[in-house]
Amino acid sequence: MPDSEDLFTAIRTGDAARVRAMVQADPGLAEARDESGLSAVMTAAYHHQQEVLRVLLDADPELDIFAAA
């Protein structure tokens, strides 16, 4: 099973296919947070990874006020 550290590496490098596979294997990863507390969605947005961001949003994660803004 994939872990959140692998997920955030894939997000930062723009590996949308890997992110998709990981989230399909464990949908809860779409709501994961990194060691700084940033969500997967915010990390993808911060790193300008639009395709990865779409993959994560398609998984319908629960967004907090910062991620939804």
Chimera marker file (.cmm) of the C-alpha trace (Angstrom):
<marker_set name="trace">
<marker id="1" x="0.000" y="0.000" z="0.000" r="1" g="1" b="0" radius="0.5"/>
<marker id="2" x="1.371" y="3.456" z="-0.904" r="1" g="1" b="0" radius="0.5"/>
<marker id="3" x="2.229" y="5.913" z="1.844" r="1" g="1" b="0" radius="0.5"/>
<marker id="4" x="1.820" y="9.655" z="2.066" r="1" g="1" b="0" radius="0.5"/>
<marker id="5" x="5.548" y="10.378" z="1.674" r="1" g="1" b="0" radius="0.5"/>
<marker id="6" x="5.487" y="8.644" z="-1.730" r="1" g="1" b="0" radius="0.5"/>
<marker id="7" x="2.325" y="10.564" z="-2.606" r="1" g="1" b="0" radius="0.5"/>
<marker id="8" x="3.875" y="13.951" z="-1.863" r="1" g="1" b="0" radius="0.5"/>
<marker id="9" x="6.979" y="13.080" z="-3.862" r="1" g="1" b="0" radius="0.5"/>
<marker id="10" x="4.753" y="12.188" z="-6.832" r="1" g="1" b="0" radius="0.5"/>
<marker id="11" x="2.757" y="15.402" z="-6.375" r="1" g="1" b="0" radius="0.5"/>
<marker id="12" x="5.846" y="17.630" z="-6.267" r="1" g="1" b="0" radius="0.5"/>
<marker id="13" x="7.351" y="15.980" z="-9.354" r="1" g="1" b="0" radius="0.5"/>
<marker id="14" x="4.090" y="16.149" z="-11.316" r="1" g="1" b="0" radius="0.5"/>
<marker id="15" x="3.677" y="12.388" z="-11.710" r="1" g="1" b="0" radius="0.5"/>
<marker id="16" x="-0.095" y="12.437" z="-12.262" r="1" g="1" b="0" radius="0.5"/>
<marker id="17" x="-0.241" y="8.782" z="-13.318" r="1" g="1" b="0" radius="0.5"/>
<marker id="18" x="1.449" y="7.727" z="-10.077" r="1" g="1" b="0" radius="0.5"/>
<marker id="19" x="-0.812" y="9.975" z="-7.987" r="1" g="1" b="0" radius="0.5"/>
<marker id="20" x="-3.876" y="8.534" z="-9.744" r="1" g="1" b="0" radius="0.5"/>
<marker id="21" x="-2.755" y="4.953" z="-9.097" r="1" g="1" b="0" radius="0.5"/>
<marker id="22" x="-1.982" y="5.697" z="-5.458" r="1" g="1" b="0" radius="0.5"/>
<marker id="23" x="-5.306" y="7.418" z="-4.817" r="1" g="1" b="0" radius="0.5"/>
<marker id="24" x="-7.202" y="4.618" z="-6.546" r="1" g="1" b="0" radius="0.5"/>
<marker id="25" x="-5.423" y="2.093" z="-4.301" r="1" g="1" b="0" radius="0.5"/>
<marker id="26" x="-6.083" y="4.181" z="-1.165" r="1" g="1" b="0" radius="0.5"/>
<marker id="27" x="-8.684" y="6.967" z="-1.631" r="1" g="1" b="0" radius="0.5"/>
<marker id="28" x="-7.847" y="8.377" z="1.799" r="1" g="1" b="0" radius="0.5"/>
<marker id="29" x="-4.525" y="9.593" z="0.428" r="1" g="1" b="0" radius="0.5"/>
<marker id="30" x="-6.389" y="12.405" z="-1.363" r="1" g="1" b="0" radius="0.5"/>
<marker id="31" x="-6.849" y="13.940" z="2.102" r="1" g="1" b="0" radius="0.5"/>
<marker id="32" x="-3.272" y="13.321" z="3.298" r="1" g="1" b="0" radius="0.5"/>
<marker id="33" x="-1.159" y="16.084" z="4.799" r="1" g="1" b="0" radius="0.5"/>
<marker id="34" x="2.598" y="16.482" z="4.586" r="1" g="1" b="0" radius="0.5"/>
<marker id="35" x="4.975" y="17.019" z="7.501" r="1" g="1" b="0" radius="0.5"/>
<marker id="36" x="4.152" y="20.756" z="7.416" r="1" g="1" b="0" radius="0.5"/>
<marker id="37" x="0.415" y="20.154" z="7.549" r="1" g="1" b="0" radius="0.5"/>
<marker id="38" x="-0.225" y="21.076" z="3.907" r="1" g="1" b="0" radius="0.5"/>
<marker id="39" x="-2.879" y="19.019" z="2.184" r="1" g="1" b="0" radius="0.5"/>
<marker id="40" x="-2.221" y="17.084" z="-0.996" r="1" g="1" b="0" radius="0.5"/>
<marker id="41" x="-4.438" y="19.557" z="-2.888" r="1" g="1" b="0" radius="0.5"/>
<marker id="42" x="-2.556" y="22.591" z="-1.547" r="1" g="1" b="0" radius="0.5"/>
<marker id="43" x="0.792" y="20.967" z="-2.340" r="1" g="1" b="0" radius="0.5"/>
<marker id="44" x="-0.246" y="20.314" z="-5.940" r="1" g="1" b="0" radius="0.5"/>
<marker id="45" x="-1.482" y="23.898" z="-6.300" r="1" g="1" b="0" radius="0.5"/>
<marker id="46" x="1.670" y="25.341" z="-4.696" r="1" g="1" b="0" radius="0.5"/>
<marker id="47" x="3.895" y="23.396" z="-7.102" r="1" g="1" b="0" radius="0.5"/>
<marker id="48" x="1.731" y="24.369" z="-10.120" r="1" g="1" b="0" radius="0.5"/>
<marker id="49" x="0.914" y="20.722" z="-10.885" r="1" g="1" b="0" radius="0.5"/>
<marker id="50" x="-2.435" y="21.254" z="-12.623" r="1" g="1" b="0" radius="0.5"/>
<marker id="51" x="-2.896" y="17.698" z="-13.875" r="1" g="1" b="0" radius="0.5"/>
<marker id="52" x="-2.092" y="16.292" z="-10.431" r="1" g="1" b="0" radius="0.5"/>
<marker id="53" x="-4.494" y="18.802" z="-8.889" r="1" g="1" b="0" radius="0.5"/>
<marker id="54" x="-7.280" y="17.580" z="-11.191" r="1" g="1" b="0" radius="0.5"/>
<marker id="55" x="-6.548" y="13.967" z="-10.221" r="1" g="1" b="0" radius="0.5"/>
<marker id="56" x="-6.777" y="14.849" z="-6.538" r="1" g="1" b="0" radius="0.5"/>
<marker id="57" x="-9.952" y="16.898" z="-6.930" r="1" g="1" b="0" radius="0.5"/>
<marker id="58" x="-11.562" y="14.074" z="-8.918" r="1" g="1" b="0" radius="0.5"/>
<marker id="59" x="-11.085" y="11.935" z="-5.789" r="1" g="1" b="0" radius="0.5"/>
<marker id="60" x="-13.443" y="14.382" z="-4.016" r="1" g="1" b="0" radius="0.5"/>
<marker id="61" x="-11.349" y="15.087" z="-0.911" r="1" g="1" b="0" radius="0.5"/>
<marker id="62" x="-12.836" y="17.032" z="1.962" r="1" g="1" b="0" radius="0.5"/>
<marker id="63" x="-11.373" y="20.531" z="1.596" r="1" g="1" b="0" radius="0.5"/>
<marker id="64" x="-10.748" y="22.946" z="4.447" r="1" g="1" b="0" radius="0.5"/>
<marker id="65" x="-11.148" y="26.694" z="4.086" r="1" g="1" b="0" radius="0.5"/>
<marker id="66" x="-7.548" y="27.149" z="2.878" r="1" g="1" b="0" radius="0.5"/>
<marker id="67" x="-7.756" y="24.476" z="0.168" r="1" g="1" b="0" radius="0.5"/>
<marker id="68" x="-11.195" y="25.620" z="-0.962" r="1" g="1" b="0" radius="0.5"/>
<marker id="69" x="-10.190" y="29.282" z="-1.380" r="1" g="1" b="0" radius="0.5"/>
<link id1="1" id2="2" r="1" g="1" b="0" radius="0.2"/>
<link id1="2" id2="3" r="1" g="1" b="0" radius="0.2"/>
<link id1="3" id2="4" r="1" g="1" b="0" radius="0.2"/>
<link id1="4" id2="5" r="1" g="1" b="0" radius="0.2"/>
<link id1="5" id2="6" r="1" g="1" b="0" radius="0.2"/>
<link id1="6" id2="7" r="1" g="1" b="0" radius="0.2"/>
<link id1="7" id2="8" r="1" g="1" b="0" radius="0.2"/>
<link id1="8" id2="9" r="1" g="1" b="0" radius="0.2"/>
<link id1="9" id2="10" r="1" g="1" b="0" radius="0.2"/>
<link id1="10" id2="11" r="1" g="1" b="0" radius="0.2"/>
<link id1="11" id2="12" r="1" g="1" b="0" radius="0.2"/>
<link id1="12" id2="13" r="1" g="1" b="0" radius="0.2"/>
<link id1="13" id2="14" r="1" g="1" b="0" radius="0.2"/>
<link id1="14" id2="15" r="1" g="1" b="0" radius="0.2"/>
<link id1="15" id2="16" r="1" g="1" b="0" radius="0.2"/>
<link id1="16" id2="17" r="1" g="1" b="0" radius="0.2"/>
<link id1="17" id2="18" r="1" g="1" b="0" radius="0.2"/>
<link id1="18" id2="19" r="1" g="1" b="0" radius="0.2"/>
<link id1="19" id2="20" r="1" g="1" b="0" radius="0.2"/>
<link id1="20" id2="21" r="1" g="1" b="0" radius="0.2"/>
<link id1="21" id2="22" r="1" g="1" b="0" radius="0.2"/>
<link id1="22" id2="23" r="1" g="1" b="0" radius="0.2"/>
<link id1="23" id2="24" r="1" g="1" b="0" radius="0.2"/>
<link id1="24" id2="25" r="1" g="1" b="0" radius="0.2"/>
<link id1="25" id2="26" r="1" g="1" b="0" radius="0.2"/>
<link id1="26" id2="27" r="1" g="1" b="0" radius="0.2"/>
<link id1="27" id2="28" r="1" g="1" b="0" radius="0.2"/>
<link id1="28" id2="29" r="1" g="1" b="0" radius="0.2"/>
<link id1="29" id2="30" r="1" g="1" b="0" radius="0.2"/>
<link id1="30" id2="31" r="1" g="1" b="0" radius="0.2"/>
<link id1="31" id2="32" r="1" g="1" b="0" radius="0.2"/>
<link id1="32" id2="33" r="1" g="1" b="0" radius="0.2"/>
<link id1="33" id2="34" r="1" g="1" b="0" radius="0.2"/>
<link id1="34" id2="35" r="1" g="1" b="0" radius="0.2"/>
<link id1="35" id2="36" r="1" g="1" b="0" radius="0.2"/>
<link id1="36" id2="37" r="1" g="1" b="0" radius="0.2"/>
<link id1="37" id2="38" r="1" g="1" b="0" radius="0.2"/>
<link id1="38" id2="39" r="1" g="1" b="0" radius="0.2"/>
<link id1="39" id2="40" r="1" g="1" b="0" radius="0.2"/>
<link id1="40" id2="41" r="1" g="1" b="0" radius="0.2"/>
<link id1="41" id2="42" r="1" g="1" b="0" radius="0.2"/>
<link id1="42" id2="43" r="1" g="1" b="0" radius="0.2"/>
<link id1="43" id2="44" r="1" g="1" b="0" radius="0.2"/>
<link id1="44" id2="45" r="1" g="1" b="0" radius="0.2"/>
<link id1="45" id2="46" r="1" g="1" b="0" radius="0.2"/>
<link id1="46" id2="47" r="1" g="1" b="0" radius="0.2"/>
<link id1="47" id2="48" r="1" g="1" b="0" radius="0.2"/>
<link id1="48" id2="49" r="1" g="1" b="0" radius="0.2"/>
<link id1="49" id2="50" r="1" g="1" b="0" radius="0.2"/>
<link id1="50" id2="51" r="1" g="1" b="0" radius="0.2"/>
<link id1="51" id2="52" r="1" g="1" b="0" radius="0.2"/>
<link id1="52" id2="53" r="1" g="1" b="0" radius="0.2"/>
<link id1="53" id2="54" r="1" g="1" b="0" radius="0.2"/>
<link id1="54" id2="55" r="1" g="1" b="0" radius="0.2"/>
<link id1="55" id2="56" r="1" g="1" b="0" radius="0.2"/>
<link id1="56" id2="57" r="1" g="1" b="0" radius="0.2"/>
<link id1="57" id2="58" r="1" g="1" b="0" radius="0.2"/>
<link id1="58" id2="59" r="1" g="1" b="0" radius="0.2"/>
<link id1="59" id2="60" r="1" g="1" b="0" radius="0.2"/>
<link id1="60" id2="61" r="1" g="1" b="0" radius="0.2"/>
<link id1="61" id2="62" r="1" g="1" b="0" radius="0.2"/>
<link id1="62" id2="63" r="1" g="1" b="0" radius="0.2"/>
<link id1="63" id2="64" r="1" g="1" b="0" radius="0.2"/>
<link id1="64" id2="65" r="1" g="1" b="0" radius="0.2"/>
<link id1="65" id2="66" r="1" g="1" b="0" radius="0.2"/>
<link id1="66" id2="67" r="1" g="1" b="0" radius="0.2"/>
<link id1="67" id2="68" r="1" g="1" b="0" radius="0.2"/>
<link id1="68" id2="69" r="1" g="1" b="0" radius="0.2"/>
</marker_set>
